[in-house]
Amino acid sequence: MHAALQQYWVVTFSYWAFTLTDGALRMLVILYFHQLGYSPLEVAGLFLLYEFCGVITNLVGGWFAAHVGVNSTLHIGMALQMIALAMLLVDAEQLSVIYVMFAQAVSGIAKDLNKMSAKSSIKLLLPKDEQGKLFKWVALLTGSKNTLKGVGFFMGALLLSTVGFRGAIAAMIAGLALVLGISYLLLQQDLGKAAYKPKFTELFSKSSAVNYLSAARFFLFGSRDIWFVIALPVFLQDQLHWESTQVGTLLALWVIGYGFVQSAAPIITRVRHNADPDGHTAILWALLLAMMPIAMVLLLLQDNEGVEWILIIGLIGFGFVFAINSAVHSYLIIAYAQEDGVSLDVGFYYMANALGRLVGTLLSGWVYQVSGLVACLVLSSVFILAAAFLSLLLPKQCV
């Protein structure tokens, strides 16, 4: 158990380092290109290829990891992130929209290789007689990642104001290179390499539980991004006249708090039932989440003066319940995944996650532009109800 725990912390430390650069890079791109005169929607467009590449990477990456091991895909992800960062070291006049989109695409591939590898490794590192601790390990890794992503938002803004855009990029490359070297030396070399080598045609999961959970994950993350990614920050800037730094701070604090709640999910979900989550848990928390955007819509339609507080309080409530939903899903996919070739099931699941984010991002811009924030919230609740319906099909007990 001691050796497994040591490997877990090597994976977690590597994932933390990557996550800091991922959050910082997102904030650097948002703030820097906003300073260059890009509109919020144009800035959001820079991340579409990032999300699209996540869909492909998770699908193919799981198959690739089953052949070469999740340690290799973890390190490849970190190396690709360094390449993506290095692409942004060119002179400012060379940073065209297309060029930055491709740099973000490389970063998107890196992020999902890294995430898929880190999540898959937990199933492999936890001894069979310690599976009762699986939810705790998954929640700690996932929650700490999201908290550090929020810290990364702050780090990106701080580096931009102190050492400038190129200085910030160079500092992150140096930090990642150090962590990559340490991880390469300490991490088990054959971790996650499947005994059975799956064919490329076996990318799609044959497990009904994994398929239903993946479909629910698609709607869950689509429901968040429909109103959170573009509609909310644009509304805060255009309608409530918030400064970009205020918007960035709110989103950073939200992500940090979201991460803390995810880490505490094993405690929160056991308040009523002293057992690990199952399909029934996923249904209950999804239905509770669906009430959040509906309540915000009703309040926004009745109160034109308290819009700011309705959104802030609603965002906090939504974030709390969404974090529990996400943590429950993250545990269930690890519990459902087959141990031999675990990265295949995990990769397929996170492909659905990335596809939900992509569709949510596109709908956020289009629906907000056509019908406004309230319409985005209504559509968000519809997506959550779809996730709840699909959760009805999940096993009521995890084997």
N, C-alpha and C positions, 0 to 999 in steps of 0.2 A: 504493500500500500504506500510505503514511503517513496519508492521509486516512481509510482504512478502519480503521486501528489507533486513530486518534483517536476515531472514532465508536464503536468497540468499547469503549473506556474510558469514554466518556460513558454508554453503556448499562450497563456493568458498575458504574460508580459509582452510578447511579440504582438499580440492582437491589440493590446493597449497602445503600444507605440504607433502602430499603423493607424488606429482610430484617431489619435491626436492629430496626425498629419492629414487625415481625411476631413475631419471637422475644420481644421485650420485652413486647408486649401479651399474648401467650399466658401468660407467667410472671406478669404482673400480675394477669390474670384468675384464674389458678389460686390464687395466694397470697392475693389480696384476698378472694375468695369463700370460700376455706377459712377465713380469719379470721372471716368472717361466719357460719360454722357450717355451710356446705354440706359434704356428704359427698363423698369422691373420685368416686363414680359420678355424683353430681349435677353436680359441676364438669365431668366429662367430657362430660355431656349438653349443656353449653353450646356444645360445639364440633361437634355433629352437623350442625346447619344450615350451619355453616362449611364442612364437608366436602361436604355435599350441593350447596351452591351452586357448589363447585368443579367438580363433574361437569357442571352445566349451562353454566357460564361457559366452560370449555375447549371444549365442543362448539360453542357459538354464537360464542364469542370469536374462534375461528380464521376463521370466515366473515366476521365483522365486520372483523377486521384486514385481510383480503384486500381489502376495499372501501375502508377509510379509512387503512390503513398501520399498521405495528406501532409507529411512533413515537406515534401518537395513542392506541392502546390502552395503551401503556406509561404515558403521562401521565394517561389516564383512571383507570387503576389506582391511581396515586399520589393523585389527587384523591379517589377513593372511600375510600382508606385514611384520609385526613384527615377525611372525613365520619364514618367508623366510629369514629374516635377521639373526635371532637367529641360524638358521641352518648353517650359515657360520662362527659362532664363534668357531667351532671346530679347532683342531690343523691343521696346514698347510698340514701335510702328509695325512690327512683324506679327503682333498679336491680333490677327484678324479673327472674326467670329468662327470661321470654318476651322482655322488652326487650333483655336482654344477648344472647340468642340471635340476635335480629334485627341487632343491632350487629355480632356476629360473622359473620353472613351477609354483610353488606356488606363486611366485611374479607376474607371468603373469596373474594368476587367480585373484589375489588381484587388479592388475592394472585395469583390464577390469571391474570388479565389481564396483570399485571406479569411473571409467570414465562413465560407463553406468548410474550409480546412479546420478552423478553430472549433466550430460546432461539432463536426464529425469526430474530432479527436476525443471529445468527452466520453462518447459511447465506448471507445476503445480503451481508454485509460482507466475507467472505473471498473474495479474487479467485480466479478459476477455476484459475490456475496455482499457487495456494497451498493447494489442498484437502488436501494431505498434512498440514497443520497443524491440520486441523479437530478431531481428537480432543483435541489439546492445548488449543485455545481452549475447547471445550465443557467439558473436565474442569476447567480453571481457573475458569470461570464457575460451574459447578455446585458444585465443591468449596469455593470461597471463600464461596459463598452459605450452605452448610450450616455452615461454620465460624463465620460471622458470626451465623447464627441461634442457635448456642450462646452466642456472646458476648452476643447480645440477651437470652437467659435471665438472664445475670448482670446486664446493664444494667437489666432490668425489676425484679429484686429489689433492686438498689442504689437505683434511683430511688424505689421504694416506701418503703424505709427512710429515705431522706434528705429527699425533697420530698413524699412522700405520693402517693396514687393520682391525684388530680386534677392535682397538679403534674407528675407523670410524663407524664400524657396531654398536657397543654399543651406540655411541652417537646418531645415527639415531633411534635406538629402543627407547631410552629415549625420544627423541623429538616427535616421533609418539605417544607414550603412553600419553604424555601430551595433544596433540591435540585431540586424541580420547576421552579422558575424558571430555574435554571442549565441543566437538561436541555432545557427548552423552547427556550432561546436557541441551544444548541449542536447539537442533534440534527437530522439530515437530515429534512426535512419529509415527503418522499414515501416513506420507507423502508418496504419490504414491501407497498406497494400493488400488487396484482396487475394485469397488463395485461388478463387475462381476468377478468371479474367473475362469480364463481360464484353460482349460484342457491342459495336457502336449502335446497332439496331435495338439494343436493350436499354436505351437511355430513359425511356418512360417507365415509371413505376408500375409494377404488376400488383401492388398491394392496394386494395380498395380503401383501407383506412388512410394510407398516405395520399391517395388521390382525392378523397373527400376533404382531408385536412388542407391539402394544397389549394383546392378550390376555395375553401373558406378563408385561407390566408390571402388569396388574391383579392377577395372582396373586403377583407378587414383592412389591409393596407391601402387599397384604393379608396376606402371610405375616409381615411385620415387625410390623404394627399389631395383629395377633391377640394377640400376647403382650406387646408393648412399650408400647402406649398406655395401657391400663387395668390389665390383669392384673399386670404387673410392679410399677408404683408402688403399687398397692393391696396386693399381697402383701408388699412391703417394709415398708409402714406397719403392716398388720394382723398379719402373721405374724412378721416380724423386728423390729418395733417401731422402725423408723427414724423420725427426725423429718422433717418435710416439707422442711426445708432440705437435709438429707442426700440425700433423693430428688431434689430439684431440681438439686443440684450434680452428682450422678452422671449424670443425663440431659443436663445442659448439657455436661459434659466429654465424654460419649459423642458428642454431636452435633458438637462441635468437632473431636474426633479423626476422626470419620467424614468431615468435610469435608476435612481434611488428606489422608486416604487417597484420596478422590475426585480431588483435585488431582494426586496422584502416580500416578493410575491409568495414564496413558500409559507411564510408566517401568516400573511393576509388570507390566503385561500384555505388555511386550516382553522380559521376562527370558528367556523360552524362544523366542518367535517375534518377530522384528524386523519386525512388520507391524501395521497397524491392526486393530481387532477385526472379527469377522464373526460369522455365525451359529454357527460351531463354537466360538468364544470364549464366546458366551453360554451354550451348553450346558455346557461344562466348569465355568465358574464357578458356574452354578446347581446342578449336582450337588455341588460342594464345599460350597456354602452349605447344602444339604439335610442334610448330615452334622452341622451345628452343633446345631440343636435336638434331633436324635436323640441325640447324645452327651450333651447336658444332661439329657435324660429318663432315660437309662440311669444316669447318675451320681446324679441326684436320687432314683431308686428304690433305690439301694444305700446312699447316705450321708445320714443324717438330721442329722449334726452339721456338715458342711461346706457346708450349703445356701448360705450367704452368699457364700462364695468360688466355688462352682460357678456361681452366677448372675453374679457380677462378671466372672470370667474368660470365661464363656460369652458374656456380653454384648459383651466386647471382641473375641473371635474372630468372633462373628456380625457385629458392626459392621464389622470389617475386610473380610470377604468380601462382605458386603452392599453396602458402598461401591463395590467393584470392579464388582459386578453392575449397580448403578445407573448408574455411569459408562459402562459398556459400552452399556447400553440408551440412555442419553442421547446418546451418539455415534451409535448406529445410527439413531435416529429422524431426526437431522439429515442423516445420509448418505442415508437412504432417501427423505426428503421431496423433492417436486418444488419446484424453485426458484421458479416462478411460482405464487404462492399457497401458499408454504411454511407459512404459519400454519394452513392448513386441516389438513394432516397432523399438524403439531405439536400443534394444539389437540385433535384427535381422540385422539391418543396420551395427552396429559395428562388428557383426560377419563377414560380408562381408569385412569390413575394415581390420580385423585381418587376414582373409584368403588371401586378396591381399598382405599384408605384408609378410605372410609366403611364398606364391608362389614367390613373388618378391625376397625375401632373397635367396631361393633355386636357382632361375634362375640367380641371381647375381653371385653366386659362380660358377655355372656350365658353364654359357655362357662366363664369363670372363676367366675361365680356358681353355675353348675350343677355343674361338675366340677373346677374348680381350675386351677392354673398348669400342671401337667404336661399336662393335656388341651389347653391352649392351645398348648403347644410341639409336641405331636403334630400338631395341625391345621396349625400353621405349616409343618412339614416336608412335609405333604401338598400345601399350596399351592405350595411351592417346587418340588416334583417336577412339578406341573402346569405351572409356568413352564418347567422344563427340557424337558418333552415338547413344548410349543408352540415352543420354540427349535429343535427338530429341523426345523421347517418353514421356518425362516428361510433366506435365501440364504447359501450358504457363502462368498461373496465379495461385498463391497460394490462396486457399480459407480460 
